Structure formats: C-alpha cells, structure tokens
Amino acid sequence: MPTIERFEDLRVWQEAREIVNHVYRLTARFPSSERYGLASQMQRAAVSTMSNIAEGFERGTTKEFINFLYIAKGSNGEVRSQAYVALDLGYISQTECDDLIRRCDKLSRRIYNFIEYLKRTPIKGPKLREPGPVWYLDEPAT
C-alpha cells in the first residue's frame, strides 16, 4: 500500500490538473467577449476542482478531506455542464465537448470511489495520527 505524503501524489489531483490545462487551452479560443463570462467560469470551476482536492488533503483529517472531495466533485460537474454551454454556443466542437465530458466523468467516478474508500479506512489523517506515515492509500482504480 503506497504512502501518500503530498497531494501532488494523488491521481485525483493529477487528473484534475490535466483538466485545468485542457480547459485553459479550449477557452483560449473563445471570443474575447467571453473572457469574463463562460471562459472565466469554466476556468474557475476547473481550478476549484483541483484546489479543493489539495485543500482537503492539507486540512489533515479524513472527515475534512471527504468534505472537500465532495466540493471538488461538484466543481467538476460544473465544468461538465459548462462544456455543453460552450458546445451550444459554437465555441467548441462536438468532439471537444465529448472529450472534456469524458475526462470529467472519469474524474468524477475516481473522486467518488476515493471518497468511498476514505469512508472505510481506519486512517483518520495526519492531524489525528500517531507518528508515522501520513496517509496509506490504496486508491481505487476506475
């Protein structure tokens, strides 16, 4: 079972980071009139997903981590919804929309599975632990 000491080691965070980069590449092509509208909202939702995973991990308890993972999952759903708006407005193609939704769906499932795993683990997080490894994670595959 791997020991996770930094949020950067989590697959859910790594995938969220990839989505952020993907969203920024897509929204760079949006009309300038959308710079403070849909483009900004999609970027913020994607960054929120990634940031909430990191913040929850850093809080130091499993309970808080789970709460932040739920928030991250919600922000990820927001990106999916906004992808449809971008498609409907002609800012992205059907293929681009499908790809973004597929990435978000995969991350959503992974976050959910990770939450379920954390609910079952006896590890309470580094804030409440005895000296030793920070987190033992057998992060479930999707």
Secondary structure, 3 states (H helix, E strand, C coil): CCEECCHHHCHHHHHHHHHHHHHHHHHCCCCHHHCCCHHHHHHHHHHHHHHHHHHHHHHCCHHHHHHHHHHHHHHHHHHHHHHHHHHHCCCCCHHHHHHHHHHHHHHHHHHHHHHHHHHHCCCCCHHHCCCCCCEECCCCCC
